[in-house]
């Protein structure tokens, strides 16, 4: 008959044994060391200078001092001396310095109760506490989602069209920006200054793909400001900015008047519009700076009733040149007009005949 137990190697009392209490106490000492094990550390190879009674360590490779020759064993400080026990597969121990439950697999300590597949967990909190609303909570400097060889997609699935699936950006737990499907299936870009009042800055319609910019779109430039006014007059379900034309042309579509206003002060200084009659109008500080009459193929300057191909309501000024700095008459073509400030006969208007500049007064070549 064996004199020790099979698993914990506890000594048995032998028949007619003298001083049976010594053997019995040795067994109790082993039980006290090995049952409900709590180890100070798994990484120590050197005995602590001042251990407390009952302290237990797993001896790492390279044990020194009193632990020399006991690598891979459990050292228990009992009755002022170190006792050594070899762990068996399946032994569990609480590791105090890392606050983890570990299990001995015969060669190393492994995390206990960890599965390769975690399913139907109630909560998961990473360095923070999850709750009934935030069932997955992460406190971290960054969160990484990486591909598994090819594509990667992050999915937010809502229950119905009137629900919300979005990313909410907060400051001090108060919402400041939100993007996603907020209350419908259109894609929204929203902002808020206080977390209560929200502005829909941009909405992409789920059915048409058209873009709306709320009641007003402001784009600040270094030389002034460009404002697109009126939600129903620029970009909505029936109106869109289109950049599909080759060459990067931008087109404003609308059934009524399409217009662009450029501001220099609080009141606009420059306004271009295409009205329903297809006439084109440019306003400055006063109306009708430039008017193109589509039906007559006439252009009016400072008038909206041009009667000729070019109708100017006011003085007309041509460029001034000196005799020694005249531009090429051939390049500008027959019919071009200039003002010659120092012509020998006095300042005079001159026209190009395709070869030379001639005075309008007598058709003599400018000299």
TORKOL-4160 file (C-alpha; in steps of 0.2 Angstrom, whole numbers, padded with zeros to 4 digits, m for minus):
367
<pt num="1" X="0000" Y="0000" Z="0000"/>
<pt num="2" X="0006" Y="0017" Z="m0005"/>
<pt num="3" X="0011" Y="0029" Z="0010"/>
<pt num="4" X="0006" Y="0045" Z="0000"/>
<pt num="5" X="m0011" Y="0051" Z="m0008"/>
<pt num="6" X="m0012" Y="0049" Z="m0027"/>
<pt num="7" X="m0015" Y="0068" Z="m0032"/>
<pt num="8" X="m0009" Y="0079" Z="m0018"/>
<pt num="9" X="0004" Y="0067" Z="m0012"/>
<pt num="10" X="m0001" Y="0069" Z="0006"/>
<pt num="11" X="0007" Y="0057" Z="0018"/>
<pt num="12" X="m0003" Y="0043" Z="0026"/>
<pt num="13" X="m0001" Y="0037" Z="0044"/>
<pt num="14" X="0007" Y="0020" Z="0044"/>
<pt num="15" X="0001" Y="0006" Z="0055"/>
<pt num="16" X="0010" Y="0007" Z="0073"/>
<pt num="17" X="0018" Y="0023" Z="0067"/>
<pt num="18" X="0026" Y="0033" Z="0081"/>
<pt num="19" X="0023" Y="0052" Z="0082"/>
<pt num="20" X="0008" Y="0051" Z="0071"/>
<pt num="21" X="0005" Y="0069" Z="0074"/>
<pt num="22" X="0020" Y="0074" Z="0063"/>
<pt num="23" X="0014" Y="0065" Z="0048"/>
<pt num="24" X="m0003" Y="0072" Z="0050"/>
<pt num="25" X="0003" Y="0089" Z="0052"/>
<pt num="26" X="0013" Y="0088" Z="0037"/>
<pt num="27" X="m0002" Y="0083" Z="0027"/>
<pt num="28" X="m0012" Y="0097" Z="0034"/>
<pt num="29" X="0002" Y="0109" Z="0029"/>
<pt num="30" X="0002" Y="0103" Z="0011"/>
<pt num="31" X="m0017" Y="0105" Z="0011"/>
<pt num="32" X="m0016" Y="0123" Z="0017"/>
<pt num="33" X="m0003" Y="0127" Z="0004"/>
<pt num="34" X="m0012" Y="0119" Z="m0011"/>
<pt num="35" X="m0031" Y="0120" Z="m0008"/>
<pt num="36" X="m0038" Y="0137" Z="m0015"/>
<pt num="37" X="m0021" Y="0142" Z="m0021"/>
<pt num="38" X="m0017" Y="0160" Z="m0022"/>
<pt num="39" X="0000" Y="0164" Z="m0029"/>
<pt num="40" X="0009" Y="0181" Z="m0027"/>
<pt num="41" X="0017" Y="0180" Z="m0044"/>
<pt num="42" X="0022" Y="0168" Z="m0058"/>
<pt num="43" X="0038" Y="0177" Z="m0063"/>
<pt num="44" X="0049" Y="0177" Z="m0048"/>
<pt num="45" X="0065" Y="0167" Z="m0048"/>
<pt num="46" X="0072" Y="0175" Z="m0032"/>
<pt num="47" X="0065" Y="0172" Z="m0015"/>
<pt num="48" X="0058" Y="0188" Z="m0007"/>
<pt num="49" X="0069" Y="0195" Z="0007"/>
<pt num="50" X="0055" Y="0196" Z="0020"/>
<pt num="51" X="0041" Y="0184" Z="0015"/>
<pt num="52" X="0026" Y="0182" Z="0026"/>
<pt num="53" X="0020" Y="0166" Z="0033"/>
<pt num="54" X="0009" Y="0157" Z="0020"/>
<pt num="55" X="0015" Y="0167" Z="0005"/>
<pt num="56" X="0016" Y="0156" Z="m0011"/>
<pt num="57" X="0025" Y="0159" Z="m0027"/>
<pt num="58" X="0027" Y="0150" Z="m0043"/>
<pt num="59" X="0046" Y="0148" Z="m0046"/>
<pt num="60" X="0051" Y="0154" Z="m0064"/>
<pt num="61" X="0066" Y="0148" Z="m0074"/>
<pt num="62" X="0083" Y="0151" Z="m0065"/>
<pt num="63" X="0078" Y="0150" Z="m0047"/>
<pt num="64" X="0091" Y="0156" Z="m0035"/>
<pt num="65" X="0095" Y="0155" Z="m0016"/>
<pt num="66" X="0083" Y="0144" Z="m0007"/>
<pt num="67" X="0073" Y="0141" Z="m0023"/>
<pt num="68" X="0088" Y="0135" Z="m0033"/>
<pt num="69" X="0084" Y="0118" Z="m0041"/>
<pt num="70" X="0065" Y="0120" Z="m0039"/>
<pt num="71" X="0061" Y="0129" Z="m0056"/>
<pt num="72" X="0043" Y="0126" Z="m0061"/>
<pt num="73" X="0037" Y="0122" Z="m0043"/>
<pt num="74" X="0026" Y="0131" Z="m0030"/>
<pt num="75" X="0036" Y="0138" Z="m0016"/>
<pt num="76" X="0026" Y="0140" Z="0001"/>
<pt num="77" X="0033" Y="0149" Z="0016"/>
<pt num="78" X="0028" Y="0139" Z="0031"/>
<pt num="79" X="0034" Y="0138" Z="0048"/>
<pt num="80" X="0048" Y="0150" Z="0044"/>
<pt num="81" X="0055" Y="0139" Z="0029"/>
<pt num="82" X="0051" Y="0136" Z="0011"/>
<pt num="83" X="0041" Y="0120" Z="0006"/>
<pt num="84" X="0040" Y="0115" Z="m0012"/>
<pt num="85" X="0026" Y="0107" Z="m0022"/>
<pt num="86" X="0025" Y="0102" Z="m0040"/>
<pt num="87" X="0009" Y="0107" Z="m0049"/>
<pt num="88" X="m0002" Y="0094" Z="m0058"/>
<pt num="89" X="m0012" Y="0097" Z="m0074"/>
<pt num="90" X="m0029" Y="0105" Z="m0070"/>
<pt num="91" X="m0023" Y="0114" Z="m0054"/>
<pt num="92" X="m0030" Y="0132" Z="m0053"/>
<pt num="93" X="m0023" Y="0147" Z="m0045"/>
<pt num="94" X="m0027" Y="0165" Z="m0042"/>
<pt num="95" X="m0012" Y="0176" Z="m0048"/>
<pt num="96" X="m0012" Y="0191" Z="m0037"/>
<pt num="97" X="0000" Y="0203" Z="m0046"/>
<pt num="98" X="m0010" Y="0202" Z="m0062"/>
<pt num="99" X="m0028" Y="0198" Z="m0054"/>
<pt num="100" X="m0030" Y="0183" Z="m0066"/>
<pt num="101" X="m0036" Y="0165" Z="m0063"/>
<pt num="102" X="m0024" Y="0153" Z="m0071"/>
<pt num="103" X="m0024" Y="0134" Z="m0074"/>
<pt num="104" X="m0008" Y="0123" Z="m0075"/>
<pt num="105" X="m0009" Y="0113" Z="m0092"/>
<pt num="106" X="0006" Y="0102" Z="m0087"/>
<pt num="107" X="0019" Y="0114" Z="m0094"/>
<pt num="108" X="0013" Y="0132" Z="m0092"/>
<pt num="109" X="m0001" Y="0143" Z="m0084"/>
<pt num="110" X="m0015" Y="0147" Z="m0095"/>
<pt num="111" X="m0030" Y="0159" Z="m0093"/>
<pt num="112" X="m0044" Y="0149" Z="m0085"/>
<pt num="113" X="m0062" Y="0149" Z="m0092"/>
<pt num="114" X="m0057" Y="0158" Z="m0109"/>
<pt num="115" X="m0065" Y="0151" Z="m0125"/>
<pt num="116" X="m0060" Y="0154" Z="m0143"/>
<pt num="117" X="m0078" Y="0158" Z="m0146"/>
<pt num="118" X="m0088" Y="0170" Z="m0135"/>
<pt num="119" X="m0107" Y="0170" Z="m0139"/>
<pt num="120" X="m0122" Y="0178" Z="m0132"/>
<pt num="121" X="m0112" Y="0188" Z="m0119"/>
<pt num="122" X="m0123" Y="0200" Z="m0109"/>
<pt num="123" X="m0110" Y="0214" Z="m0108"/>
<pt num="124" X="m0092" Y="0217" Z="m0113"/>
<pt num="125" X="m0082" Y="0232" Z="m0106"/>
<pt num="126" X="m0064" Y="0235" Z="m0111"/>
<pt num="127" X="m0056" Y="0246" Z="m0097"/>
<pt num="128" X="m0073" Y="0253" Z="m0093"/>
<pt num="129" X="m0091" Y="0247" Z="m0088"/>
<pt num="130" X="m0104" Y="0241" Z="m0100"/>
<pt num="131" X="m0122" Y="0244" Z="m0096"/>
<pt num="132" X="m0140" Y="0240" Z="m0103"/>
<pt num="133" X="m0139" Y="0253" Z="m0116"/>
<pt num="134" X="m0120" Y="0252" Z="m0121"/>
<pt num="135" X="m0118" Y="0233" Z="m0120"/>
<pt num="136" X="m0101" Y="0235" Z="m0128"/>
<pt num="137" X="m0090" Y="0249" Z="m0120"/>
<pt num="138" X="m0072" Y="0253" Z="m0124"/>
<pt num="139" X="m0061" Y="0266" Z="m0116"/>
<pt num="140" X="m0045" Y="0267" Z="m0126"/>
<pt num="141" X="m0034" Y="0280" Z="m0136"/>
<pt num="142" X="m0040" Y="0271" Z="m0152"/>
<pt num="143" X="m0050" Y="0257" Z="m0159"/>
<pt num="144" X="m0044" Y="0247" Z="m0174"/>
<pt num="145" X="m0054" Y="0237" Z="m0186"/>
<pt num="146" X="m0043" Y="0229" Z="m0199"/>
<pt num="147" X="m0047" Y="0218" Z="m0215"/>
<pt num="148" X="m0045" Y="0199" Z="m0215"/>
<pt num="149" X="m0036" Y="0198" Z="m0231"/>
<pt num="150" X="m0047" Y="0209" Z="m0243"/>
<pt num="151" X="m0062" Y="0220" Z="m0239"/>
<pt num="152" X="m0069" Y="0226" Z="m0222"/>
<pt num="153" X="m0086" Y="0234" Z="m0219"/>
<pt num="154" X="m0093" Y="0241" Z="m0203"/>
<pt num="155" X="m0112" Y="0239" Z="m0202"/>
<pt num="156" X="m0125" Y="0248" Z="m0193"/>
<pt num="157" X="m0142" Y="0240" Z="m0195"/>
<pt num="158" X="m0158" Y="0248" Z="m0188"/>
<pt num="159" X="m0175" Y="0240" Z="m0186"/>
<pt num="160" X="m0186" Y="0251" Z="m0197"/>
<pt num="161" X="m0185" Y="0267" Z="m0208"/>
<pt num="162" X="m0191" Y="0278" Z="m0193"/>
<pt num="163" X="m0177" Y="0272" Z="m0182"/>
<pt num="164" X="m0159" Y="0279" Z="m0181"/>
<pt num="165" X="m0143" Y="0271" Z="m0186"/>
<pt num="166" X="m0129" Y="0284" Z="m0184"/>
<pt num="167" X="m0112" Y="0289" Z="m0178"/>
<pt num="168" X="m0114" Y="0302" Z="m0164"/>
<pt num="169" X="m0099" Y="0313" Z="m0159"/>
<pt num="170" X="m0099" Y="0321" Z="m0142"/>
<pt num="171" X="m0090" Y="0333" Z="m0131"/>
<pt num="172" X="m0091" Y="0330" Z="m0112"/>
<pt num="173" X="m0105" Y="0317" Z="m0116"/>
<pt num="174" X="m0115" Y="0331" Z="m0126"/>
<pt num="175" X="m0119" Y="0328" Z="m0144"/>
<pt num="176" X="m0110" Y="0340" Z="m0156"/>
<pt num="177" X="m0111" Y="0331" Z="m0173"/>
<pt num="178" X="m0120" Y="0316" Z="m0180"/>
<pt num="179" X="m0120" Y="0307" Z="m0197"/>
<pt num="180" X="m0131" Y="0293" Z="m0203"/>
<pt num="181" X="m0149" Y="0288" Z="m0205"/>
<pt num="182" X="m0157" Y="0299" Z="m0192"/>
<pt num="183" X="m0176" Y="0295" Z="m0191"/>
<pt num="184" X="m0178" Y="0291" Z="m0210"/>
<pt num="185" X="m0168" Y="0282" Z="m0224"/>
<pt num="186" X="m0160" Y="0299" Z="m0230"/>
<pt num="187" X="m0141" Y="0301" Z="m0226"/>
<pt num="188" X="m0139" Y="0316" Z="m0214"/>
<pt num="189" X="m0125" Y="0327" Z="m0208"/>
<pt num="190" X="m0130" Y="0336" Z="m0192"/>
<pt num="191" X="m0122" Y="0348" Z="m0180"/>
<pt num="192" X="m0127" Y="0355" Z="m0163"/>
<pt num="193" X="m0119" Y="0369" Z="m0152"/>
<pt num="194" X="m0127" Y="0362" Z="m0136"/>
<pt num="195" X="m0133" Y="0344" Z="m0139"/>
<pt num="196" X="m0151" Y="0350" Z="m0139"/>
<pt num="197" X="m0154" Y="0360" Z="m0155"/>
<pt num="198" X="m0148" Y="0352" Z="m0171"/>
<pt num="199" X="m0145" Y="0358" Z="m0188"/>
<pt num="200" X="m0147" Y="0347" Z="m0203"/>
<pt num="201" X="m0132" Y="0354" Z="m0213"/>
<pt num="202" X="m0133" Y="0342" Z="m0227"/>
<pt num="203" X="m0145" Y="0328" Z="m0232"/>
<pt num="204" X="m0143" Y="0315" Z="m0247"/>
<pt num="205" X="m0160" Y="0309" Z="m0252"/>
<pt num="206" X="m0161" Y="0290" Z="m0252"/>
<pt num="207" X="m0172" Y="0289" Z="m0268"/>
<pt num="208" X="m0164" Y="0301" Z="m0280"/>
<pt num="209" X="m0147" Y="0304" Z="m0273"/>
<pt num="210" X="m0150" Y="0323" Z="m0273"/>
<pt num="211" X="m0142" Y="0334" Z="m0260"/>
<pt num="212" X="m0150" Y="0347" Z="m0249"/>
<pt num="213" X="m0140" Y="0360" Z="m0239"/>
<pt num="214" X="m0154" Y="0365" Z="m0226"/>
<pt num="215" X="m0160" Y="0383" Z="m0228"/>
<pt num="216" X="m0143" Y="0390" Z="m0232"/>
<pt num="217" X="m0126" Y="0385" Z="m0238"/>
<pt num="218" X="m0112" Y="0397" Z="m0234"/>
<pt num="219" X="m0094" Y="0394" Z="m0241"/>
<pt num="220" X="m0081" Y="0407" Z="m0235"/>
<pt num="221" X="m0068" Y="0413" Z="m0247"/>
<pt num="222" X="m0053" Y="0423" Z="m0244"/>
<pt num="223" X="m0060" Y="0437" Z="m0254"/>
<pt num="224" X="m0078" Y="0437" Z="m0248"/>
<pt num="225" X="m0092" Y="0426" Z="m0246"/>
<pt num="226" X="m0103" Y="0415" Z="m0257"/>
<pt num="227" X="m0121" Y="0412" Z="m0251"/>
<pt num="228" X="m0133" Y="0400" Z="m0259"/>
<pt num="229" X="m0150" Y="0406" Z="m0253"/>
<pt num="230" X="m0167" Y="0397" Z="m0251"/>
<pt num="231" X="m0169" Y="0378" Z="m0249"/>
<pt num="232" X="m0182" Y="0377" Z="m0263"/>
<pt num="233" X="m0172" Y="0388" Z="m0276"/>
<pt num="234" X="m0156" Y="0379" Z="m0277"/>
<pt num="235" X="m0152" Y="0361" Z="m0271"/>
<pt num="236" X="m0167" Y="0350" Z="m0266"/>
<pt num="237" X="m0176" Y="0335" Z="m0273"/>
<pt num="238" X="m0179" Y="0344" Z="m0290"/>
<pt num="239" X="m0163" Y="0354" Z="m0290"/>
<pt num="240" X="m0145" Y="0348" Z="m0289"/>
<pt num="241" X="m0127" Y="0353" Z="m0292"/>
<pt num="242" X="m0121" Y="0343" Z="m0307"/>
<pt num="243" X="m0102" Y="0340" Z="m0311"/>
<pt num="244" X="m0105" Y="0326" Z="m0323"/>
<pt num="245" X="m0100" Y="0336" Z="m0338"/>
<pt num="246" X="m0083" Y="0334" Z="m0345"/>
<pt num="247" X="m0071" Y="0348" Z="m0341"/>
<pt num="248" X="m0077" Y="0350" Z="m0323"/>
<pt num="249" X="m0092" Y="0362" Z="m0328"/>
<pt num="250" X="m0104" Y="0365" Z="m0314"/>
<pt num="251" X="m0122" Y="0367" Z="m0318"/>
<pt num="252" X="m0136" Y="0373" Z="m0307"/>
<pt num="253" X="m0153" Y="0365" Z="m0312"/>
<pt num="254" X="m0170" Y="0372" Z="m0307"/>
<pt num="255" X="m0187" Y="0374" Z="m0315"/>
<pt num="256" X="m0188" Y="0393" Z="m0311"/>
<pt num="257" X="m0174" Y="0406" Z="m0308"/>
<pt num="258" X="m0156" Y="0399" Z="m0304"/>
<pt num="259" X="m0144" Y="0411" Z="m0297"/>
<pt num="260" X="m0127" Y="0414" Z="m0289"/>
<pt num="261" X="m0124" Y="0428" Z="m0277"/>
<pt num="262" X="m0107" Y="0434" Z="m0271"/>
<pt num="263" X="m0106" Y="0445" Z="m0256"/>
<pt num="264" X="m0093" Y="0458" Z="m0251"/>
<pt num="265" X="m0103" Y="0465" Z="m0236"/>
<pt num="266" X="m0119" Y="0461" Z="m0228"/>
<pt num="267" X="m0129" Y="0465" Z="m0244"/>
<pt num="268" X="m0124" Y="0456" Z="m0260"/>
<pt num="269" X="m0113" Y="0465" Z="m0273"/>
<pt num="270" X="m0114" Y="0453" Z="m0287"/>
<pt num="271" X="m0129" Y="0442" Z="m0293"/>
<pt num="272" X="m0129" Y="0431" Z="m0308"/>
<pt num="273" X="m0146" Y="0423" Z="m0313"/>
<pt num="274" X="m0154" Y="0413" Z="m0327"/>
<pt num="275" X="m0173" Y="0417" Z="m0327"/>
<pt num="276" X="m0187" Y="0405" Z="m0333"/>
<pt num="277" X="m0187" Y="0414" Z="m0350"/>
<pt num="278" X="m0169" Y="0409" Z="m0352"/>
<pt num="279" X="m0163" Y="0427" Z="m0351"/>
<pt num="280" X="m0146" Y="0429" Z="m0342"/>
<pt num="281" X="m0145" Y="0444" Z="m0330"/>
<pt num="282" X="m0130" Y="0450" Z="m0320"/>
<pt num="283" X="m0133" Y="0463" Z="m0306"/>
<pt num="284" X="m0120" Y="0474" Z="m0297"/>
<pt num="285" X="m0125" Y="0487" Z="m0284"/>
<pt num="286" X="m0138" Y="0492" Z="m0296"/>
<pt num="287" X="m0149" Y="0481" Z="m0307"/>
<pt num="288" X="m0146" Y="0475" Z="m0324"/>
<pt num="289" X="m0127" Y="0478" Z="m0325"/>
<pt num="290" X="m0128" Y="0465" Z="m0339"/>
<pt num="291" X="m0144" Y="0458" Z="m0348"/>
<pt num="292" X="m0143" Y="0445" Z="m0361"/>
<pt num="293" X="m0160" Y="0444" Z="m0371"/>
<pt num="294" X="m0161" Y="0426" Z="m0377"/>
<pt num="295" X="m0176" Y="0430" Z="m0389"/>
<pt num="296" X="m0167" Y="0444" Z="m0398"/>
<pt num="297" X="m0149" Y="0438" Z="m0396"/>
<pt num="298" X="m0145" Y="0456" Z="m0389"/>
<pt num="299" X="m0134" Y="0461" Z="m0375"/>
<pt num="300" X="m0139" Y="0476" Z="m0364"/>
<pt num="301" X="m0127" Y="0485" Z="m0352"/>
<pt num="302" X="m0136" Y="0495" Z="m0339"/>
<pt num="303" X="m0152" Y="0491" Z="m0348"/>
<pt num="304" X="m0164" Y="0477" Z="m0348"/>
<pt num="305" X="m0172" Y="0482" Z="m0365"/>
<pt num="306" X="m0158" Y="0480" Z="m0378"/>
<pt num="307" X="m0163" Y="0485" Z="m0395"/>
<pt num="308" X="m0147" Y="0481" Z="m0404"/>
<pt num="309" X="m0134" Y="0467" Z="m0404"/>
<pt num="310" X="m0125" Y="0477" Z="m0390"/>
<pt num="311" X="m0135" Y="0491" Z="m0382"/>
<pt num="312" X="m0126" Y="0502" Z="m0369"/>
<pt num="313" X="m0135" Y="0514" Z="m0358"/>
<pt num="314" X="m0121" Y="0526" Z="m0354"/>
<pt num="315" X="m0104" Y="0531" Z="m0361"/>
<pt num="316" X="m0092" Y="0519" Z="m0370"/>
<pt num="317" X="m0074" Y="0520" Z="m0367"/>
<pt num="318" X="m0060" Y="0511" Z="m0377"/>
<pt num="319" X="m0042" Y="0508" Z="m0372"/>
<pt num="320" X="m0030" Y="0523" Z="m0374"/>
<pt num="321" X="m0012" Y="0520" Z="m0383"/>
<pt num="322" X="0002" Y="0531" Z="m0388"/>
<pt num="323" X="0008" Y="0531" Z="m0406"/>
<pt num="324" X="0024" Y="0522" Z="m0401"/>
<pt num="325" X="0014" Y="0508" Z="m0392"/>
<pt num="326" X="0000" Y="0505" Z="m0404"/>
<pt num="327" X="m0006" Y="0486" Z="m0403"/>
<pt num="328" X="m0006" Y="0476" Z="m0420"/>
<pt num="329" X="m0020" Y="0481" Z="m0431"/>
<pt num="330" X="m0019" Y="0465" Z="m0440"/>
<pt num="331" X="m0020" Y="0455" Z="m0424"/>
<pt num="332" X="m0035" Y="0464" Z="m0418"/>
<pt num="333" X="m0044" Y="0464" Z="m0435"/>
<pt num="334" X="m0053" Y="0476" Z="m0446"/>
<pt num="335" X="m0066" Y="0486" Z="m0436"/>
<pt num="336" X="m0057" Y="0487" Z="m0419"/>
<pt num="337" X="m0057" Y="0504" Z="m0411"/>
<pt num="338" X="m0044" Y="0512" Z="m0400"/>
<pt num="339" X="m0040" Y="0530" Z="m0393"/>
<pt num="340" X="m0023" Y="0537" Z="m0398"/>
<pt num="341" X="m0018" Y="0550" Z="m0385"/>
<pt num="342" X="m0003" Y="0559" Z="m0394"/>
<pt num="343" X="m0008" Y="0558" Z="m0413"/>
<pt num="344" X="0001" Y="0572" Z="m0423"/>
<pt num="345" X="m0016" Y="0580" Z="m0427"/>
<pt num="346" X="m0022" Y="0578" Z="m0409"/>
<pt num="347" X="m0030" Y="0565" Z="m0399"/>
<pt num="348" X="m0042" Y="0555" Z="m0409"/>
<pt num="349" X="m0051" Y="0538" Z="m0411"/>
<pt num="350" X="m0044" Y="0526" Z="m0423"/>
<pt num="351" X="m0050" Y="0510" Z="m0431"/>
<pt num="352" X="m0041" Y="0495" Z="m0439"/>
<pt num="353" X="m0043" Y="0491" Z="m0457"/>
<pt num="354" X="m0035" Y="0475" Z="m0455"/>
<pt num="355" X="m0017" Y="0481" Z="m0458"/>
<pt num="356" X="m0015" Y="0499" Z="m0451"/>
<pt num="357" X="m0024" Y="0510" Z="m0438"/>
<pt num="358" X="m0033" Y="0525" Z="m0446"/>
<pt num="359" X="m0040" Y="0541" Z="m0439"/>
<pt num="360" X="m0059" Y="0541" Z="m0439"/>
<pt num="361" X="m0059" Y="0559" Z="m0444"/>
<pt num="362" X="m0051" Y="0557" Z="m0461"/>
<pt num="363" X="m0045" Y="0539" Z="m0463"/>
<pt num="364" X="m0027" Y="0544" Z="m0463"/>
<pt num="365" X="m0015" Y="0532" Z="m0455"/>
<pt num="366" X="m0011" Y="0536" Z="m0437"/>
<pt num="367" X="0006" Y="0545" Z="m0436"/>
